[in-house]
Structure formats: C-alpha cells, structure tokens
Amino acid sequence: MLAGARAILLEQAIWALAIMLVILPLGWVFGQRLGKPLSQLAEQVRAFSNFDFTQPPRVRSRISEVNNLSVLMGRMGSAIDRFQQITLALSHEPHLEHMLNEVMEHLVATAEGRSGAVYLCDDAEARLNCSSRYQGAHYPDSFVLDEAFKQSPEEQLLQRLDTDHSYLVVALHDRHKALLGLLVVELSVQLEGDFRRRLQRFVQDLSGTLSVAIETRILFAGQQRLLDAIIRLLADAIDAKSPYTGGHCERVPQLAEMLLCHAEASQDGELASFTMDDDQRYAFRLASWLHDCGKITSPEYVVDKATKLETIYNRIHEIRTRFEVLWRDAELECLRAQLSGGDAEQSQRDCRALQERLQAEFALVAQANIGGETMSDEQIAELEKIAERRWLRHFDNRLGLSLAEQARMAAIPEQAMPVSEPLLADRAEHIFPWGDKKPPVERDDPANRWGFDMTLPQHAMHLGELYNLRIRRGTLTPEERFKINDHIVQTLIMLEGLPFPRYLQRVPELAATHHETLDGRGYPCRLTAEDLGVPERIMAIADIFEALTAADRPYKEAKPLSVSLDILVGMAEQQHVDADLLRLFIVRGVYRQYAEKFLQPAQCDTVDEARLLARLDALSA
C-alpha cells in the first residue's frame, strides 16, 4: 500500500511539474503582452515629466482601461503640445496675420473642430473684418460694426453666421475693455456637452492672452507707421526747405531700394552671398529716408547758393550800386572840370573812357560772380586790380544794425566821414569766428567721440567780397563747403542721440556713410573699403546718381543718363564707388527704371553700356 501511495504522489508531482512548466511560459507570455502597453504608457508619462509633449504613438491593449488611458494621455499630450505652439506663436511671431493663422490652426486642432476664424474691429471704417481663416471659406469677409455688435458681440455674430454649423464664439477685449474682435471655432456636432463647456472655458482663458498679443502687435504696427510718418515728415521738411533740392530725400530711398533688390537677387561674385532679413531691410529703408536729416541745420542760402556773392540775397547789387556811384562821380568830375574852365571836349572824352572801363570791369565782376567756369590766375589778378578802385562812403555803416552785427562791429575803430573804401572789400565784419561753437570734427579733438576725421576751416564763415569772387570753381568758399559737408556730421550726431531699438541700431551708421569713398578720402570719418558694407555702398551710388540727374539744382544743369553714368564709372575707376554694384546698376537696367519714373525725357539719351562695362571690366583685370 505504501508503494502504491508513493507511486500516486510521484505521478501527481510529475503532473504538477508538467503543468507548471506549461503555465509559467504562458504566464510570462501573457504578462509581457499585458505589461508592454503599461511600459509604453510609463514611457509616455516619463516623456511628459521631461517636458516632451509631442504626439505619442497610441498604445494598443486588450484591456479597455489601458486603451482608454492611452487615448486620454495622447489627447493630453497633443493638447499640451498645441498649447505650447500657441504660446510660441503668441510670443515669437511678429506679424499679426501669421500669428493669427498659427494660433487658429492649433486651436482648431485642440478643440477637435473643423474650422476657425478671427474677426478684428476696424473702428475707422466701422467694420468687423476677417483677419484669419483656418479651413473656413464659408466665413464672411466682414460685418458692419453697428451698435448691436458693440453691446453683445458674441450673440450678434452667432446670429449672423450660417445656421448649418455649430460655432463657439468668444469676444476679444483690450486692456481698456474695448472690443478688439471675435474668435470663432466651428465645433463638431457630436461634441459632448461637458467637453464643450470645458473647451469654452479654455478658449475664454486663452482669449485674454490672445487679446494682449493682438493689441501689442497692433500698437507696434501703429508705432511703426508713426515712426515712418515722422521720418517722411522730416524728409519732406528738408526738401521743402529748399525749392532747389525738393524731392532728393524722397528719390534717393526709392533708387537705393531698387539697387538693393537686385543686389540681393544677384548670384555673381561677392554679391552671391549677400542677403538681408526683414529687420535689416527696414533699417536700410529708414536710413535712406534719414540720410540727409542733418540738412535741417544747413543754412538755406548756403545749400542754394547760386552765385559767389549770394548770402540771403545776391550782393552783386551792392557792388553794382558802387559802380553806379563811380559812374556818377565820373560825370561830376567832368562837369567840375568844365566849370573850372578846362577843355570841355577832353573832359568828356576822359569821362566816357572811364565809364567804359567801369562797364568792362563790372562785366568781369558779374561774370566771376556766376562761378560757371574755372577762374584763371589772370582773371583773379584782374579782380584784385579792380578791387583797388576807391569810392567815398558818406553814411555811417553802424546805423540800423542788428545786435549781432553791432557786436561784430564793436571791435572795429570808427572812421570819420566820408570814408574812402575799396570797390571790392574783405572787411573785418565779414569774418565770423568759431568761438565756442567749434564742431568736434578733427581727429584729435577730445570731444570727438564719433570718429570724425575732417579738416576744419579757419573761420566759421567768411563773407568777404573779394574772397568770394576769387573762388576758382563753383560758388562755395571753403567755409561754406564745410558747412554743407557738416550736414552729414549733424546726421550722425542727431541719429545716434535717438533710442533706436536693437534691430535698428545700424540706422545712424547706414545714413551717415554715403559720402565715404572706398579709398578712404571721403567724409566724415575717412572710412575705407574694409569699413563699408554692401548697403553703405548702395547708398553712395544712389545719392550720387540722384544728384547728377536732378533737374532742380540752381548751380548746375541736369545731366543726361550717358553723362551721369560716365561720371559714375570714372568715380569707380578712382575708387570712390563700388565697381561691382555699379556694374549691376547698369546690367540690370536700374538706371533706366529710375529714369522712366523721375527724369525728364530730354535726359533719357542713349547709353553705350558696352563701353561703360568694358571700363569696369578693366578694373578687375
């Protein structure tokens, strides 16, 4: 019996062991199949804890609770990821339209909706305009912004939208509780009521942040428009200040942007790598409008000086009056000689001879005053000889003066009347010293913190008649030439004093370098080619070409295209302007585009482009 019991126990043990050997692998297999989805869910939770909310793969399990948990975690991760994308769009996208498009795309996906739109108020037109649509061609472009809309915007929009769709509408208000617009999301008709209410709370909470973002961008755009308007106002004021340079500050920006566009598109040489982003282009545009803002400080009579003796008026009239006095003195001398018993005929011959000389001398003075041609040494010597003539002044030249004139005359000794004076005078009161208004433009000036490197004339102004008439070429004295060049100094000083934001920090530099040359002989800082980038070189070409072709300058005639381009190529040969950009200017026909818009028909002559390009090619050979 014991042997039989042992056999039965052994058999049972063997069966138990066999069953265990079968069940354990099956249990391990089933455990793996059940545990793998849980491990994947754990990985998803771990990813969430590491701030990775990207869309996770859906976990499949035979346990419905695991499947439901996977779906909910997927929706949660997707919602958090889209919320992050919405936050990024609200904080980083500078353009209102692009920001709204991104926000609507992610918001509609989060709401499991079908489409969406944002309407913004246009108070000036009393309209509610659709500013962004996402998969919603059925949204009207605009609504009339009537009083009913302002009182109950959400209800009014729901009433005016079609009834074929289910919409969630949330009003957007600014910080002053004024209506900014409305946010619309088309929801699925199968959406559960609880989820819809929770979604509405979420969208309402989000609407506050969205409203701030919209208001901020509207304010920024408004400030940008205001800045542009102020800059254009300043440019127009400078052009209006002088009837002879009107339009310069408007034409240069347009020409510069034409050339800039072609420079960015070029694939040749060093320009192949040249590119600018939107902020850089905006800075360039502002700089081109402000490039001559310093001219607001330039004396109008200097900028418009058409003759050598011109100040507020043309002083040739004073000199002609002195010649008239000498003419009458000659007649009086003739009559005195006859009354004293002298030879009447000889007296008349002497009078006529003197008057003829006076006519010839005044004609020479008047011709020298025009400043059209280079003065020779012989002509200057003749002027100096004419200046030695004397005339008698019988009236006090200290009467009827301003306080400033009286101050300049105070140090000059008074003379008894009548006073014999030279016909052409360089008097002490003609000279204006710098005093405490000396500009800090010399390199070694301790007050020069801008890097200026200019030669300062001895005096601030010299109005001497003979000094001005002896100008060899043109109409400007060294002092007046400096005063005109000083406009670029004032441009840099004025612009650097403005609190430009970071992305506009280069505006002063771009605006103040169009008179620099590649060989380092320009002004105001004597920069060289290494210091001048493509935008600066473009600005220089635009400024020069506009000045050459301008038809509103009093001191020169407007040059035709062929002559203007020939001069520019010569400047490239002298290392004043960039040859590659000038080649682009010619090859791409930028000069023709500009001419069609701004030049007179007579200036648009035939240009031998091949000859000009051959000269430019020789520079790089």
C-alpha positions as CSV (number, residue, x, y, z in Angstrom):
1,M,0.0,0.0,0.0
2,L,2.8,2.4,0.8
3,A,4.4,1.7,-2.5
4,G,1.2,2.5,-4.3
5,A,0.8,5.7,-2.4
6,R,4.3,6.7,-3.3
7,A,3.6,6.0,-6.9
8,I,0.5,8.1,-6.8
9,L,2.4,11.0,-5.2
10,L,5.2,10.8,-7.7
11,E,2.7,10.8,-10.6
12,Q,0.9,13.8,-9.1
13,A,4.2,15.6,-8.6
14,I,5.2,14.9,-12.2
15,W,1.8,16.2,-13.4
16,A,2.2,19.3,-11.2
17,L,5.7,19.9,-12.6
18,A,4.5,19.5,-16.1
19,I,1.6,21.8,-15.6
20,M,3.9,24.4,-14.0
21,L,6.3,24.1,-17.0
22,V,3.4,24.8,-19.3
23,I,1.7,27.5,-17.2
24,L,4.9,29.6,-16.4
25,P,5.8,30.3,-20.1
26,L,2.2,31.0,-20.8
27,G,2.0,33.3,-17.9
28,W,5.3,35.0,-18.9
29,V,3.9,35.5,-22.5
30,F,0.6,36.9,-21.2
31,G,2.4,39.0,-18.7
32,Q,4.6,40.5,-21.4
33,R,1.5,41.2,-23.6
34,L,-0.3,42.8,-20.7
35,G,2.8,44.7,-19.3
36,K,4.1,46.1,-22.6
37,P,1.3,48.6,-23.0
38,L,1.8,49.6,-19.4
39,S,5.5,50.1,-20.0
40,Q,4.7,52.2,-23.1
41,L,2.4,54.3,-21.0
42,A,5.1,54.7,-18.4
43,E,7.5,55.9,-21.1
44,Q,4.9,58.4,-22.2
45,V,4.5,59.6,-18.6
46,R,8.3,59.8,-18.3
47,A,8.4,61.9,-21.6
48,F,5.7,64.2,-20.1
49,S,7.8,64.6,-17.0
50,N,10.7,65.6,-19.2
51,F,8.6,68.3,-20.9
52,D,8.3,66.3,-24.1
53,F,4.7,66.7,-25.2
54,T,4.9,65.7,-28.8
55,Q,2.2,63.4,-30.1
56,P,2.9,59.9,-28.6
57,P,2.0,56.7,-30.6
58,R,-1.3,55.1,-29.4
59,V,-0.8,52.1,-27.1
60,R,-3.0,49.1,-28.1
61,S,-4.1,46.7,-25.4
62,R,-6.8,44.0,-24.9
63,I,-7.6,45.8,-21.6
64,S,-10.1,48.6,-22.4
65,E,-9.0,50.7,-19.4
66,V,-5.4,50.7,-20.7
67,N,-6.7,51.7,-24.2
68,N,-8.8,54.5,-22.7
69,L,-5.9,55.7,-20.6
70,S,-3.7,55.7,-23.7
71,V,-6.2,57.7,-25.7
72,L,-6.6,60.2,-22.9
73,M,-2.8,60.6,-22.4
74,G,-2.4,61.0,-26.2
75,R,-5.1,63.8,-26.2
76,M,-3.5,65.4,-23.2
77,G,0.0,65.3,-24.8
78,S,-1.4,66.6,-28.0
79,A,-3.3,69.4,-26.3
80,I,-0.3,70.4,-24.2
81,D,2.0,70.4,-27.3
82,R,-0.5,72.5,-29.3
83,F,-0.9,74.9,-26.3
84,Q,2.9,75.3,-26.4
85,Q,2.8,76.0,-30.1
86,I,0.0,78.6,-29.5
87,T,2.2,80.1,-26.8
88,L,5.2,80.3,-29.1
89,A,3.2,81.9,-31.8
90,L,1.8,84.5,-29.4
91,S,5.2,85.3,-28.1
92,H,7.5,85.0,-31.1
93,E,5.7,85.6,-34.3
94,P,6.0,89.4,-35.0
95,H,3.4,89.6,-37.9
96,L,-0.2,89.7,-36.8
97,E,-1.6,87.8,-39.7
98,H,0.9,84.9,-39.4
99,M,0.4,84.8,-35.7
100,L,-3.4,84.5,-36.0
101,N,-3.0,81.8,-38.7
102,E,-0.8,79.7,-36.4
103,V,-3.0,80.2,-33.4
104,M,-6.1,79.2,-35.3
105,E,-4.5,76.1,-36.7
106,H,-3.5,74.7,-33.3
107,L,-6.7,75.9,-31.5
108,V,-9.0,74.2,-34.0
109,A,-6.9,71.0,-33.7
110,T,-7.1,71.2,-29.9
111,A,-10.8,71.7,-29.9
112,E,-11.2,68.8,-32.4
113,G,-13.0,71.4,-34.5
114,R,-13.5,71.8,-38.2
115,S,-12.5,75.4,-38.9
116,G,-12.0,78.7,-37.3
117,A,-11.6,82.5,-37.9
118,V,-10.6,85.7,-36.1
119,Y,-12.5,88.9,-36.8
120,L,-10.9,92.2,-35.8
121,C,-12.5,95.6,-35.4
122,D,-11.8,98.4,-37.8
123,D,-13.1,101.5,-36.0
124,A,-12.2,103.9,-38.8
125,E,-14.4,102.0,-41.3
126,A,-16.9,100.7,-38.7
127,R,-16.3,97.2,-39.9
128,L,-15.6,93.8,-38.4
129,N,-13.1,92.3,-40.8
130,C,-12.0,88.6,-41.1
131,S,-8.2,88.7,-40.4
132,S,-7.6,85.0,-40.3
133,R,-9.3,81.9,-41.5
134,Y,-8.4,78.2,-41.0
135,Q,-10.2,75.8,-43.3
136,G,-13.2,78.1,-43.4
137,A,-14.1,79.5,-46.7
138,H,-17.7,79.9,-45.5
139,Y,-16.8,82.7,-43.1
140,P,-18.0,86.2,-44.4
141,D,-15.2,88.7,-45.2
142,S,-16.7,91.4,-42.9
143,F,-19.7,92.6,-41.0
144,V,-20.9,96.1,-40.3
145,L,-19.8,97.1,-36.8
146,D,-23.0,98.5,-35.5
147,E,-24.1,99.4,-32.0
148,A,-25.7,95.9,-31.5
149,F,-22.4,94.3,-32.2
150,K,-20.7,96.5,-29.6
151,Q,-23.3,95.7,-27.0
152,S,-23.5,91.9,-27.4
153,P,-20.8,90.8,-29.9
154,E,-20.9,87.1,-29.3
155,E,-24.7,86.8,-29.7
156,Q,-24.7,89.1,-32.7
157,L,-22.0,87.1,-34.5
158,L,-23.8,83.8,-33.8
159,Q,-27.0,85.2,-35.3
160,R,-25.2,86.5,-38.4
161,L,-23.2,83.4,-39.1
162,D,-24.9,80.5,-41.0
163,T,-27.0,78.0,-39.1
164,D,-25.6,74.9,-40.8
165,H,-22.6,74.8,-38.5
166,S,-22.1,74.7,-34.7
167,Y,-19.9,77.6,-33.5
168,L,-18.1,78.6,-30.4
169,V,-17.6,82.4,-30.3
170,V,-15.5,84.3,-27.8
171,A,-15.1,88.1,-27.7
172,L,-11.7,89.7,-27.6
173,H,-11.2,92.8,-25.5
174,D,-8.2,95.1,-25.0
175,R,-6.8,96.3,-21.6
176,H,-9.4,99.1,-21.6
177,K,-12.3,96.6,-22.1
178,A,-12.9,97.9,-25.6
179,L,-13.9,95.3,-28.2
180,L,-10.9,94.2,-30.3
181,G,-12.6,91.4,-32.2
182,L,-14.1,87.9,-32.0
183,L,-12.7,84.4,-32.1
184,V,-14.8,81.8,-33.8
185,V,-14.3,78.0,-33.8
186,E,-16.5,75.6,-35.7
187,L,-17.1,72.5,-33.4
188,S,-18.2,69.0,-34.3
189,V,-21.9,68.5,-33.8
190,Q,-21.1,65.2,-32.0
191,L,-19.1,67.0,-29.3
192,E,-20.3,66.1,-25.8
193,G,-21.8,68.9,-23.7
194,D,-19.3,68.6,-20.8
195,F,-16.3,68.8,-23.1
196,R,-17.9,71.8,-25.0
197,R,-18.3,73.7,-21.7
198,R,-14.7,72.9,-20.6
199,L,-13.5,73.9,-24.1
200,Q,-15.3,77.2,-23.9
201,R,-13.7,78.0,-20.5
202,F,-10.3,77.1,-22.0
203,V,-10.8,79.4,-25.1
204,Q,-12.1,82.2,-22.9
205,D,-9.0,81.9,-20.7
206,L,-6.8,81.8,-23.8
207,S,-8.7,84.8,-25.3
208,G,-7.1,87.1,-22.7
209,T,-3.6,86.2,-23.8
210,L,-4.6,86.4,-27.4
211,S,-6.1,89.8,-26.9
212,V,-2.9,91.1,-25.3
213,A,-0.9,89.7,-28.2
214,I,-3.2,91.2,-30.8
215,E,-3.2,94.6,-29.1
216,T,0.6,94.5,-28.7
217,R,1.1,93.9,-32.4
218,I,-1.5,96.5,-33.4
219,L,0.3,99.0,-31.2
220,F,3.7,98.0,-32.6
221,A,2.4,98.4,-36.1
222,G,0.9,101.7,-35.2
223,Q,4.1,102.9,-33.7
224,Q,6.0,101.7,-36.8
225,R,3.6,103.7,-39.0
226,L,4.0,106.7,-36.8
227,L,7.8,106.4,-37.0
228,D,7.7,106.1,-40.8
229,A,5.4,109.1,-41.0
230,I,7.6,111.2,-38.8
231,I,10.7,110.3,-40.8
232,R,8.9,111.1,-44.0
233,L,7.7,114.4,-42.5
234,L,11.3,115.3,-41.7
235,A,12.5,114.3,-45.2
236,D,9.7,116.3,-46.7
237,A,10.5,119.3,-44.5
238,I,14.1,119.2,-45.7
239,D,13.0,119.0,-49.3
240,A,10.5,121.8,-48.8
241,K,13.1,124.0,-47.0
242,S,15.0,124.3,-50.3
243,P,13.0,124.7,-53.6
244,Y,16.1,123.6,-55.4
245,T,16.6,120.2,-53.7
246,G,13.0,119.3,-53.4
247,G,12.4,115.6,-53.8
248,H,16.0,114.5,-53.1
249,C,15.2,112.9,-49.8
250,E,12.3,111.1,-51.5
251,R,14.0,109.9,-54.7
252,V,17.2,108.5,-53.0
253,P,15.3,105.9,-50.9
254,Q,13.5,104.6,-54.0
255,L,16.6,104.4,-56.1
256,A,18.5,102.7,-53.2
257,E,15.8,100.1,-52.7
258,M,15.8,99.3,-56.5
259,L,19.5,98.6,-56.4
260,L,19.3,96.7,-53.1
261,C,16.6,94.4,-54.6
262,H,18.9,93.5,-57.5
263,A,21.9,93.1,-55.2
264,E,20.0,90.5,-53.1
265,A,19.0,88.6,-56.2
266,S,22.5,88.6,-57.7
267,Q,24.4,85.3,-57.9
268,D,27.7,86.9,-59.2
269,G,30.9,87.4,-57.3
270,E,30.8,88.7,-53.8
271,L,27.2,89.7,-54.1
272,A,26.2,86.0,-54.3
273,S,26.4,85.7,-50.5
274,F,24.7,89.0,-49.8
275,T,21.3,88.8,-48.1
276,M,19.3,90.8,-45.7
277,D,16.4,89.9,-43.4
278,D,13.2,91.9,-42.9
279,D,14.6,93.9,-40.0
280,Q,17.8,94.8,-41.9
281,R,15.8,95.9,-44.9
282,Y,13.6,98.1,-42.7
283,A,16.7,99.6,-41.1
284,F,18.1,100.3,-44.6
285,R,14.9,101.9,-45.7
286,L,14.8,104.2,-42.6
287,A,18.4,105.1,-43.1
288,S,17.8,106.0,-46.8
289,W,15.0,108.3,-45.8
290,L,17.1,109.9,-43.0
291,H,20.4,110.1,-44.9
292,D,20.2,113.9,-45.2
293,C,18.3,114.7,-42.0
294,G,21.3,116.8,-40.9
295,K,20.5,119.3,-43.7
296,I,17.8,120.7,-41.4
297,T,20.7,122.5,-39.7
298,S,22.3,123.7,-43.0
299,P,21.7,127.4,-43.8
300,E,19.4,127.6,-46.8
301,Y,21.4,130.3,-48.6
302,V,24.5,128.0,-48.5
303,V,22.7,125.0,-49.8
304,D,21.0,127.1,-52.5
305,K,24.0,129.4,-53.2
306,A,23.8,130.0,-56.9
307,T,26.4,132.8,-57.2
308,K,29.6,133.6,-55.3
309,L,28.3,136.8,-53.6
310,E,25.0,135.3,-52.6
311,T,24.1,135.2,-48.9
312,I,20.4,135.9,-48.0
313,Y,20.4,137.8,-51.3
314,N,22.8,138.3,-54.2
315,R,25.3,141.1,-53.1
316,I,26.2,141.8,-56.7
317,H,23.5,144.5,-56.4
318,E,25.6,146.3,-53.7
319,I,28.6,146.2,-55.9
320,R,26.7,147.4,-59.0
321,T,25.5,150.4,-56.9
322,R,29.1,151.3,-56.1
323,F,29.9,151.2,-59.8
324,E,26.9,153.4,-60.3
325,V,28.4,155.8,-57.8
326,L,31.7,155.8,-59.6
327,W,29.9,156.4,-62.9
328,R,28.2,159.5,-61.5
329,D,31.5,160.6,-59.9
330,A,33.0,160.5,-63.3
331,E,30.2,162.7,-64.7
332,L,30.5,165.1,-61.8
333,E,34.3,165.3,-62.3
334,C,33.7,166.1,-65.9
335,L,31.3,168.9,-65.1
336,R,33.6,170.3,-62.4
337,A,36.4,170.4,-64.9
338,Q,34.2,172.3,-67.4
339,L,33.1,174.8,-64.7
340,S,36.7,175.5,-63.8
341,G,37.5,176.4,-67.3
342,G,39.1,173.2,-68.5
343,D,38.9,171.7,-72.0
344,A,35.2,170.5,-72.3
345,E,35.9,168.0,-75.1
346,Q,38.8,166.4,-73.3
347,S,36.9,166.2,-70.1
348,Q,34.0,164.4,-71.9
349,R,36.5,162.0,-73.6
350,D,38.1,161.2,-70.2
351,C,34.6,160.7,-68.6
352,R,33.5,158.4,-71.4
353,A,36.7,156.4,-71.3
354,L,36.4,156.0,-67.5
355,Q,32.8,154.9,-67.8
356,E,33.7,152.4,-70.5
357,R,36.3,150.9,-68.2
358,L,33.8,150.8,-65.4
359,Q,31.3,148.9,-67.6
360,A,34.0,146.4,-68.6
361,E,35.2,146.0,-65.0
362,F,31.6,145.4,-63.7
363,A,31.0,142.9,-66.5
364,L,34.1,141.0,-65.4
365,V,33.0,141.1,-61.8
366,A,29.5,139.9,-62.7
367,Q,30.9,137.1,-64.8
368,A,33.1,136.0,-62.0
369,N,30.1,136.0,-59.7
370,I,28.4,133.3,-61.7
371,G,31.0,130.7,-61.0
372,G,30.4,128.7,-64.0
373,E,33.9,128.2,-65.2
374,T,37.3,127.8,-63.5
375,M,38.9,131.1,-62.7
376,S,42.4,131.6,-64.2
377,D,45.3,133.4,-62.4
378,E,44.9,136.3,-64.9
379,Q,41.2,136.7,-64.1
380,I,41.9,136.7,-60.4
381,A,44.7,139.3,-60.8
382,E,42.3,141.5,-62.8
383,L,39.7,141.2,-60.0
384,E,42.3,142.2,-57.4
385,K,43.2,145.2,-59.6
386,I,39.5,146.3,-59.9
387,A,39.2,145.9,-56.1
388,E,41.8,148.6,-55.6
389,R,39.5,151.3,-57.0
390,R,38.2,153.6,-54.3
391,W,34.8,155.1,-53.6
392,L,33.6,157.5,-50.9
393,R,31.1,156.4,-48.3
394,H,29.2,159.3,-46.7
395,F,26.8,157.4,-44.5
396,D,27.5,155.6,-41.2
397,N,27.7,151.9,-41.6
398,R,26.8,151.3,-38.0
399,L,23.2,152.5,-38.2
400,G,20.2,150.1,-38.5
401,L,22.2,147.0,-37.4
402,S,21.0,144.0,-35.5
403,L,22.5,143.2,-32.1
404,A,24.7,140.5,-33.6
405,E,26.1,142.9,-36.2
406,Q,26.7,145.6,-33.6
407,A,28.7,143.1,-31.6
408,R,30.9,142.3,-34.6
409,M,31.4,146.0,-35.3
410,A,32.3,146.9,-31.7
411,A,35.9,145.9,-32.1
412,I,36.4,147.9,-35.3
413,P,37.6,151.5,-34.9
414,E,35.1,154.2,-36.1
415,Q,36.2,156.4,-39.0
416,A,35.4,160.0,-39.8
417,M,33.1,160.6,-42.8
418,P,33.5,160.5,-45.7
419,V,35.4,157.2,-45.8
420,S,37.4,156.1,-48.8
421,E,36.8,152.4,-49.3
422,P,38.0,149.8,-51.8
423,L,35.5,148.9,-54.5
424,L,35.6,145.2,-53.5
425,A,36.2,144.8,-49.8
426,D,37.2,142.0,-47.4
427,R,36.3,143.8,-44.2
428,A,36.8,142.5,-40.6
429,E,33.0,142.3,-40.1
430,H,32.8,139.8,-43.0
431,I,34.7,137.2,-40.9
432,F,32.8,135.0,-38.4
433,P,35.0,133.2,-35.8
434,W,34.1,129.8,-34.5
435,G,34.0,130.9,-30.9
436,D,32.5,128.3,-28.6
437,K,30.6,126.7,-31.4
438,K,33.6,124.9,-33.0
439,P,32.3,121.5,-34.2
440,P,34.3,118.4,-32.9
441,V,35.2,117.0,-36.3
442,E,39.0,117.0,-36.1
443,R,40.5,113.6,-35.3
444,D,42.4,114.8,-32.2
445,D,39.5,116.8,-30.7
446,P,38.8,115.3,-27.2
447,A,35.1,116.0,-27.8
448,N,35.0,113.9,-31.0
449,R,33.5,110.6,-29.9
450,W,32.1,109.7,-33.3
451,G,35.4,109.1,-35.1
452,F,35.1,112.1,-37.4
453,D,38.2,113.0,-39.4
454,M,37.6,116.3,-41.2
455,T,39.7,119.4,-41.9
456,L,38.2,122.4,-40.1
457,P,38.4,125.8,-41.9
458,Q,40.0,128.7,-40.0
459,H,36.7,130.6,-39.7
460,A,33.1,129.7,-39.3
461,M,32.1,132.0,-42.2
462,H,33.9,134.4,-44.5
463,L,31.7,136.8,-46.4
464,G,34.5,138.9,-47.9
465,E,33.5,140.1,-51.4
466,L,36.9,139.7,-53.0
467,Y,37.4,136.4,-51.0
468,N,34.2,135.0,-52.5
469,L,34.8,136.3,-56.0
470,R,38.2,134.7,-56.1
471,I,36.7,131.2,-55.7
472,R,38.3,129.3,-58.6
473,R,35.5,126.9,-59.3
474,G,31.9,126.8,-58.3
475,T,30.3,129.3,-55.9
476,L,31.3,127.9,-52.4
477,T,34.1,129.1,-50.1
478,P,35.9,126.5,-48.0
479,E,33.8,127.6,-45.1
480,E,30.6,127.1,-47.0
481,R,31.7,123.8,-48.4
482,F,32.4,122.6,-44.9
483,K,29.0,123.9,-43.7
484,I,27.4,121.8,-46.4
485,N,29.6,118.7,-45.6
486,D,28.7,119.3,-41.9
487,H,25.2,118.1,-42.6
488,I,26.5,114.5,-42.5
489,V,28.2,115.2,-39.2
490,Q,24.9,116.5,-37.8
491,T,23.1,113.5,-39.3
492,L,25.2,111.1,-37.3
493,I,25.1,113.1,-34.1
494,M,21.3,113.5,-34.3
495,L,20.6,109.9,-35.1
496,E,23.0,108.5,-32.5
497,G,21.1,110.5,-30.0
498,L,17.9,108.6,-30.7
499,P,17.0,105.5,-28.7
500,F,16.7,103.1,-31.7
501,P,15.7,99.5,-30.8
502,R,18.3,96.8,-31.2
503,Y,17.3,95.8,-34.7
504,L,17.6,99.4,-35.8
505,Q,21.0,100.2,-34.2
506,R,22.7,100.5,-37.6
507,V,20.4,103.2,-38.9
508,P,22.8,106.1,-37.9
509,E,25.8,104.3,-39.5
510,L,23.9,103.5,-42.7
511,A,22.6,107.0,-43.0
512,A,25.9,108.8,-42.4
513,T,28.3,106.9,-44.7
514,H,27.0,107.8,-48.2
515,H,29.8,110.4,-48.6
516,E,32.6,107.9,-47.7
517,T,34.8,106.5,-50.5
518,L,36.5,103.2,-50.9
519,D,39.9,104.8,-51.0
520,G,39.5,106.4,-47.6
521,R,39.3,110.0,-48.8
522,G,35.6,110.6,-48.1
523,Y,34.0,112.2,-45.1
524,P,33.1,112.5,-42.3
525,C,35.2,109.6,-40.9
526,R,37.6,108.7,-43.9
527,L,36.4,105.1,-43.9
528,T,37.9,102.6,-46.3
529,A,36.6,99.7,-48.4
530,E,37.0,97.4,-45.4
531,D,34.7,99.6,-43.3
532,L,31.9,99.8,-45.9
533,G,29.4,97.0,-46.5
534,V,27.1,96.5,-49.4
535,P,24.2,98.6,-48.0
536,E,26.6,101.6,-47.4
537,R,28.0,101.3,-51.0
538,I,24.5,101.1,-52.4
539,M,23.5,104.3,-50.6
540,A,26.5,106.1,-52.0
541,I,25.7,105.2,-55.6
542,A,22.0,106.2,-55.2
543,D,22.9,109.5,-53.6
544,I,25.4,110.4,-56.4
545,F,23.3,109.3,-59.3
546,E,20.3,111.3,-58.0
547,A,22.4,114.4,-57.5
548,L,23.8,114.1,-61.0
549,T,20.4,113.7,-62.7
550,A,18.4,116.1,-60.5
551,A,16.8,118.9,-62.5
552,D,16.1,121.2,-59.5
553,R,19.6,122.3,-58.6
554,P,20.4,126.1,-59.0
555,Y,24.1,125.7,-59.6
556,K,24.1,123.1,-62.4
557,E,22.1,121.7,-65.2
558,A,20.5,118.2,-65.0
559,K,22.9,115.7,-66.7
560,P,21.6,113.1,-69.2
561,L,22.0,109.4,-68.4
562,S,25.0,108.9,-70.6
563,V,27.0,111.7,-68.9
564,S,25.9,110.7,-65.4
565,L,26.9,107.0,-65.8
566,D,30.2,108.1,-67.4
567,I,30.9,110.2,-64.3
568,L,30.0,107.3,-62.0
569,V,32.3,104.9,-63.9
570,G,35.0,107.5,-63.6
571,M,34.4,107.5,-59.8
572,A,34.6,103.7,-59.8
573,E,38.0,104.0,-61.5
574,Q,39.1,106.4,-58.8
575,Q,38.0,104.0,-56.1
576,H,35.2,106.3,-54.9
577,V,32.2,103.9,-55.6
578,D,31.9,100.1,-55.8
579,A,32.5,98.8,-59.3
580,D,30.6,95.5,-58.9
581,L,27.5,97.3,-57.7
582,L,27.8,99.9,-60.5
583,R,28.0,97.0,-63.0
584,L,24.8,95.6,-61.5
585,F,23.3,99.1,-61.7
586,I,24.0,99.2,-65.5
587,V,23.4,95.5,-66.4
588,R,20.1,95.1,-64.6
589,G,18.9,98.5,-66.0
590,V,18.3,100.0,-62.6
591,Y,19.2,103.4,-64.1
592,R,16.5,103.0,-66.8
593,Q,13.8,102.1,-64.2
594,Y,14.7,105.2,-62.3
595,A,14.8,107.4,-65.4
596,E,11.4,106.3,-66.5
597,K,9.9,107.3,-63.2
598,F,11.8,110.5,-62.4
599,L,13.9,112.0,-65.2
600,Q,12.8,114.4,-68.0
601,P,12.6,112.9,-71.5
602,A,15.5,115.0,-72.7
603,Q,17.8,113.4,-70.1
604,C,17.0,109.8,-71.3
605,D,19.5,109.6,-74.1
606,T,21.3,106.5,-75.5
607,V,23.8,104.9,-73.1
608,D,26.7,102.9,-74.5
609,E,26.6,100.2,-71.9
610,A,29.2,98.0,-73.6
611,R,31.8,100.8,-73.4
612,L,31.0,101.5,-69.7
613,L,31.1,97.8,-68.8
614,A,34.4,97.4,-70.6
615,R,35.9,100.2,-68.4
616,L,34.5,98.4,-65.3
617,D,35.9,95.1,-66.5
618,A,39.4,96.6,-66.8
619,L,39.3,97.4,-63.1
620,S,39.1,93.7,-62.2
621,A,41.5,92.5,-64.9
